[in-house]
Amino acid sequence: MTPSQRIRGLSLIELMVAMVIGLVLMLGVVQIFIGSRAASQLSEGAARTQENARFALDFLQHDLRMAGHFGCVNDQAHVVKNTNDIGYHLGIAAGSGDPLDFSIPVQGYEAEGTAPKSTLTLGGAWKSVLAAPGSITGLKPAPLAGSDILVLRLLSPEGAVVTGTSVAGTKTTLTVAAEGMARLKAGVGGTPGVFALADCTRADVFPATVAGNAVTVDKVDLSNYSINNAMTMLYRADGLVYYVSRNSSNEPALYRARANGAGGYGDGEELVEGIESLQLLYGLDATTNISLTTPPSGNIVEQRTANDVSTANDATAVGQWRRVGMVQVGLLARSPQPANAQSPDKAQNYLGVLGVTVAPGAQDDKRHRGTYEVSVALRNRLFGN
């Protein structure tokens, strides 16, 4: 080869061809990366949505199954046996909607426009619950529109054996072991102020003060209870409300608040993020008037929204809510961050929860969404327990 041939480089055409081939290869790599990233985001969004919904349903199912817990005899059996077996000493009118109205262990409030066959449009103007008492409208943070609200009253799952009692004038002091008092305070911020004493024949609910391992109640006759045996137990009495609100990041989340003993609820605690709507249906027993002479049949014959069970705030509501033996829970959950999810473009592909259609909004926020449902039998309402 001549010297000029040895030093000759690429021609301009060869260089341009090489650049084009390199760009094509880079474009393919970028496309693969973008597709892989989108698939990863969608997969993560779906996983987070499912995980959040599972946690939310776990919370709801646990407390729903405990609703109406009055010790070793359930609340329905108290009515069937004798309507005076439960003593309420809280000065609360039955059916008033007070957070501590234990005459109604399960109660709900329906958001307007969320009955079966209704449609909720994402980003649209959703409506709030109807016929709600001040304790519900005063919740902090405030409930979001388009979501139902569930109220539960129950005794704590674990009680403490009463080891001693003393009476001084109108006051009765009940003593429990240190570990028993620790169980009564578990999971509650501050000191509980409402308790119940129960055995396998009766129960009494009352306000009380706590000092060490002793609980003192005033003007309540507890002389019929046998002390220091395995049946007479002291329980914490709870009023709980589940609802959907916005957290500090302006994201929808499932909240739970506890009754504060003053006719309202304390500040709600965030349980699970990403819950956009809570929908509820109530299964009613075939017996329309449950009493000593007409016990429940144990057969759930129809499902209704809260408004179709009762919206009354008086004693007439007690009998209607007593028919509830099963609750269907539906959740609309979304991923916490955009997940490259595509909104359905056909009505037959829209999401639905308990008969409510969820239509996409005008703007697609790329969130992954899912609906989840579960039916919960109220074990303290199961006839024959």
BELJOLIN-V384431 format. One record per residue. N is the residue number from 0. RES is the residue in one small letter. SS is DSSP state (a for helix, b for strand, c for the rest). PSI is psi in degrees with one decimal (none if undefined). Layout:
# BELJOLIN-V384431
n = <N | N>
res = <RES | RES>
ss = <SS | SS>
psi = <PSI | PSI>
This chain:
# BELJOLIN-V384431
n = <0 | 1 | 2 | 3 | 4 | 5 | 6 | 7 | 8 | 9 | 10 | 11 | 12 | 13 | 14 | 15 | 16 | 17 | 18 | 19 | 20 | 21 | 22 | 23 | 24 | 25 | 26 | 27 | 28 | 29 | 30 | 31 | 32 | 33 | 34 | 35 | 36 | 37 | 38 | 39 | 40 | 41 | 42 | 43 | 44 | 45 | 46 | 47 | 48 | 49 | 50 | 51 | 52 | 53 | 54 | 55 | 56 | 57 | 58 | 59 | 60 | 61 | 62 | 63 | 64 | 65 | 66 | 67 | 68 | 69 | 70 | 71 | 72 | 73 | 74 | 75 | 76 | 77 | 78 | 79 | 80 | 81 | 82 | 83 | 84 | 85 | 86 | 87 | 88 | 89 | 90 | 91 | 92 | 93 | 94 | 95 | 96 | 97 | 98 | 99 | 100 | 101 | 102 | 103 | 104 | 105 | 106 | 107 | 108 | 109 | 110 | 111 | 112 | 113 | 114 | 115 | 116 | 117 | 118 | 119 | 120 | 121 | 122 | 123 | 124 | 125 | 126 | 127 | 128 | 129 | 130 | 131 | 132 | 133 | 134 | 135 | 136 | 137 | 138 | 139 | 140 | 141 | 142 | 143 | 144 | 145 | 146 | 147 | 148 | 149 | 150 | 151 | 152 | 153 | 154 | 155 | 156 | 157 | 158 | 159 | 160 | 161 | 162 | 163 | 164 | 165 | 166 | 167 | 168 | 169 | 170 | 171 | 172 | 173 | 174 | 175 | 176 | 177 | 178 | 179 | 180 | 181 | 182 | 183 | 184 | 185 | 186 | 187 | 188 | 189 | 190 | 191 | 192 | 193 | 194 | 195 | 196 | 197 | 198 | 199 | 200 | 201 | 202 | 203 | 204 | 205 | 206 | 207 | 208 | 209 | 210 | 211 | 212 | 213 | 214 | 215 | 216 | 217 | 218 | 219 | 220 | 221 | 222 | 223 | 224 | 225 | 226 | 227 | 228 | 229 | 230 | 231 | 232 | 233 | 234 | 235 | 236 | 237 | 238 | 239 | 240 | 241 | 242 | 243 | 244 | 245 | 246 | 247 | 248 | 249 | 250 | 251 | 252 | 253 | 254 | 255 | 256 | 257 | 258 | 259 | 260 | 261 | 262 | 263 | 264 | 265 | 266 | 267 | 268 | 269 | 270 | 271 | 272 | 273 | 274 | 275 | 276 | 277 | 278 | 279 | 280 | 281 | 282 | 283 | 284 | 285 | 286 | 287 | 288 | 289 | 290 | 291 | 292 | 293 | 294 | 295 | 296 | 297 | 298 | 299 | 300 | 301 | 302 | 303 | 304 | 305 | 306 | 307 | 308 | 309 | 310 | 311 | 312 | 313 | 314 | 315 | 316 | 317 | 318 | 319 | 320 | 321 | 322 | 323 | 324 | 325 | 326 | 327 | 328 | 329 | 330 | 331 | 332 | 333 | 334 | 335 | 336 | 337 | 338 | 339 | 340 | 341 | 342 | 343 | 344 | 345 | 346 | 347 | 348 | 349 | 350 | 351 | 352 | 353 | 354 | 355 | 356 | 357 | 358 | 359 | 360 | 361 | 362 | 363 | 364 | 365 | 366 | 367 | 368 | 369 | 370 | 371 | 372 | 373 | 374 | 375 | 376 | 377 | 378 | 379 | 380 | 381 | 382 | 383 | 384>
res = <m | t | p | s | q | r | i | r | g | l | s | l | i | e | l | m | v | a | m | v | i | g | l | v | l | m | l | g | v | v | q | i | f | i | g | s | r | a | a | s | q | l | s | e | g | a | a | r | t | q | e | n | a | r | f | a | l | d | f | l | q | h | d | l | r | m | a | g | h | f | g | c | v | n | d | q | a | h | v | v | k | n | t | n | d | i | g | y | h | l | g | i | a | a | g | s | g | d | p | l | d | f | s | i | p | v | q | g | y | e | a | e | g | t | a | p | k | s | t | l | t | l | g | g | a | w | k | s | v | l | a | a | p | g | s | i | t | g | l | k | p | a | p | l | a | g | s | d | i | l | v | l | r | l | l | s | p | e | g | a | v | v | t | g | t | s | v | a | g | t | k | t | t | l | t | v | a | a | e | g | m | a | r | l | k | a | g | v | g | g | t | p | g | v | f | a | l | a | d | c | t | r | a | d | v | f | p | a | t | v | a | g | n | a | v | t | v | d | k | v | d | l | s | n | y | s | i | n | n | a | m | t | m | l | y | r | a | d | g | l | v | y | y | v | s | r | n | s | s | n | e | p | a | l | y | r | a | r | a | n | g | a | g | g | y | g | d | g | e | e | l | v | e | g | i | e | s | l | q | l | l | y | g | l | d | a | t | t | n | i | s | l | t | t | p | p | s | g | n | i | v | e | q | r | t | a | n | d | v | s | t | a | n | d | a | t | a | v | g | q | w | r | r | v | g | m | v | q | v | g | l | l | a | r | s | p | q | p | a | n | a | q | s | p | d | k | a | q | n | y | l | g | v | l | g | v | t | v | a | p | g | a | q | d | d | k | r | h | r | g | t | y | e | v | s | v | a | l | r | n | r | l | f | g | n>
ss = <c | c | a | a | a | a | c | c | c | c | c | a | a | a | a | a | a | a | a | a | a | a | a | a | a | a | a | a | a | a | a | a | a | a | a | a | a | a | a | a | a | a | a | a | a | a | a | a | a | a | a | a | a | a | a | a | a | a | a | a | a | a | a | a | a | a | c | c | c | c | c | c | c | c | a | a | a | a | a | a | a | c | c | c | c | b | b | b | b | c | c | c | c | c | c | c | c | c | c | c | c | c | c | c | c | b | b | b | b | c | b | c | c | c | c | c | c | c | b | b | b | c | c | c | c | c | c | c | b | c | c | c | c | a | a | a | a | c | c | c | c | c | c | c | c | c | c | c | b | b | b | b | b | b | b | c | c | c | c | b | b | b | b | b | b | b | b | b | c | c | b | b | b | b | b | b | c | a | a | a | a | a | a | a | a | c | c | c | c | c | c | c | c | b | b | b | b | b | c | c | c | c | b | b | b | b | b | c | b | b | b | c | c | b | b | b | b | b | c | c | c | c | c | c | c | c | c | c | c | c | c | c | b | b | b | b | b | b | b | b | b | b | b | b | b | b | c | c | c | c | c | b | b | b | b | b | b | b | b | c | c | c | c | c | b | c | c | c | b | b | b | b | b | c | b | b | b | b | b | b | b | b | b | b | b | c | c | c | c | c | c | c | c | c | c | c | c | c | c | b | b | b | b | b | c | a | a | a | a | c | c | c | c | c | c | a | a | a | a | a | a | a | c | b | b | b | b | b | b | b | b | b | b | b | c | c | c | c | c | c | c | c | c | c | c | c | a | a | a | c | b | b | b | c | c | b | b | b | b | c | c | c | c | c | c | c | c | c | b | b | b | b | b | b | b | b | b | c | a | a | a | c | c | c | c>
psi = <142.8 | 160.3 | -37.7 | -33.1 | -34.6 | -28.4 | 2.9 | 130.7 | -156.7 | 149.7 | 164.2 | -38.8 | -43.1 | -40.6 | -42.4 | -39.3 | -42.8 | -40.3 | -40.7 | -43.2 | -42.2 | -40.5 | -39.7 | -43.1 | -42.5 | -38.6 | -40.3 | -41.3 | -43.5 | -41.5 | -40.8 | -41.7 | -44.8 | -44.9 | -40.5 | -40.6 | -42.0 | -42.2 | -38.6 | -42.4 | -41.7 | -41.8 | -42.6 | -40.3 | -42.3 | -41.1 | -43.3 | -39.2 | -47.2 | -40.8 | -45.5 | -42.6 | -38.6 | -44.5 | -43.2 | -44.0 | -33.4 | -46.2 | -49.4 | -44.2 | -41.0 | -50.3 | -32.1 | -41.2 | -22.7 | -10.4 | 133.0 | 10.9 | 119.3 | 46.6 | -148.9 | 2.7 | 126.4 | 166.6 | -32.2 | -38.2 | -32.5 | -41.8 | -43.1 | -36.5 | -53.3 | 123.0 | -10.6 | 12.5 | -18.2 | 124.3 | 123.1 | 118.2 | 44.2 | -1.0 | 31.6 | 132.0 | 133.4 | 130.6 | 7.0 | -15.7 | 5.7 | 143.1 | -25.2 | 28.1 | 86.1 | -3.4 | -16.7 | 91.6 | -27.6 | 127.9 | 148.3 | 164.7 | 127.7 | 130.6 | 136.3 | 134.9 | 18.9 | 20.2 | 160.7 | 143.5 | 3.8 | 170.6 | 130.8 | 122.8 | 125.2 | 131.0 | -1.4 | -176.7 | 91.4 | 156.0 | 155.9 | 178.9 | 154.5 | 151.7 | 45.1 | 139.1 | 173.3 | -30.3 | -29.0 | -46.8 | -21.4 | 9.2 | 144.3 | 123.8 | 159.7 | 146.3 | 148.0 | 148.9 | 158.6 | 10.8 | 136.7 | 167.8 | 136.4 | 129.3 | 131.7 | 140.6 | 133.8 | 162.7 | 151.1 | 146.4 | -36.4 | 135.9 | -179.7 | 132.8 | 130.4 | 117.2 | -15.4 | 158.0 | 148.3 | 147.7 | 128.9 | 102.6 | -122.3 | 0.3 | 136.9 | 129.9 | 125.9 | 131.3 | 136.5 | 167.1 | 159.8 | -42.8 | -30.4 | -42.8 | -35.0 | -38.1 | -37.9 | -27.2 | -9.2 | 134.8 | 8.4 | 129.1 | 125.2 | -168.7 | 128.9 | 150.2 | -4.8 | 129.2 | 173.2 | 141.4 | 130.1 | 146.5 | -161.2 | 10.9 | -23.9 | 170.6 | 145.7 | 131.8 | 132.4 | 155.9 | 149.0 | 164.1 | 148.5 | 132.8 | 106.3 | -121.8 | 18.5 | 142.5 | 126.5 | 128.5 | 144.1 | 137.2 | 37.9 | 123.5 | 113.1 | 20.1 | -16.2 | -8.0 | 137.6 | 131.8 | 153.3 | 47.0 | 172.6 | -8.3 | -34.0 | 111.5 | 146.1 | 130.6 | 154.7 | 135.6 | 126.0 | 140.3 | 121.2 | 147.7 | 131.9 | 134.5 | 172.5 | 132.6 | -174.5 | 140.0 | -172.4 | -19.0 | 10.7 | 27.8 | 143.2 | 145.0 | 156.2 | 130.1 | 154.6 | 132.3 | 151.3 | 146.7 | 139.2 | 1.4 | 0.5 | 28.1 | 7.8 | -165.2 | 151.4 | 178.7 | 137.5 | 146.2 | 133.1 | 128.4 | -51.0 | 131.9 | 163.8 | 7.5 | 113.4 | -33.2 | 140.2 | 122.6 | 141.2 | 140.7 | 145.0 | 125.6 | 127.9 | 141.1 | 152.8 | -26.2 | 119.4 | -21.2 | 88.8 | 124.3 | -174.0 | -37.2 | -19.4 | 82.1 | 163.3 | 150.6 | -21.7 | 1.4 | 122.9 | 116.8 | -14.9 | 157.9 | 135.9 | 158.6 | 169.0 | -40.6 | -27.5 | -9.3 | -61.8 | 140.4 | 8.7 | 151.9 | 43.4 | -170.2 | -21.4 | -24.5 | -26.2 | -49.6 | -37.5 | -44.3 | -21.4 | -21.2 | -16.3 | 118.2 | -4.3 | 145.4 | 128.5 | 128.3 | 129.8 | 138.6 | 138.6 | 113.2 | 150.2 | 159.2 | 145.7 | -30.2 | 161.8 | 140.3 | 22.9 | 29.6 | 144.0 | 135.3 | 142.9 | 139.3 | -3.3 | 142.8 | -33.0 | -12.4 | 1.9 | 150.1 | 156.6 | 146.0 | 116.3 | 43.5 | -2.4 | 123.8 | 135.2 | 106.5 | 144.6 | 152.5 | 179.8 | -32.8 | 131.8 | 115.9 | 3.6 | 15.5 | 144.7 | 132.0 | 150.7 | 154.9 | 143.2 | 137.0 | 150.5 | 146.0 | 127.5 | 118.0 | 132.7 | 103.2 | -22.6 | 2.6 | -0.2 | 119.7 | 131.1 | -10.9 | none>
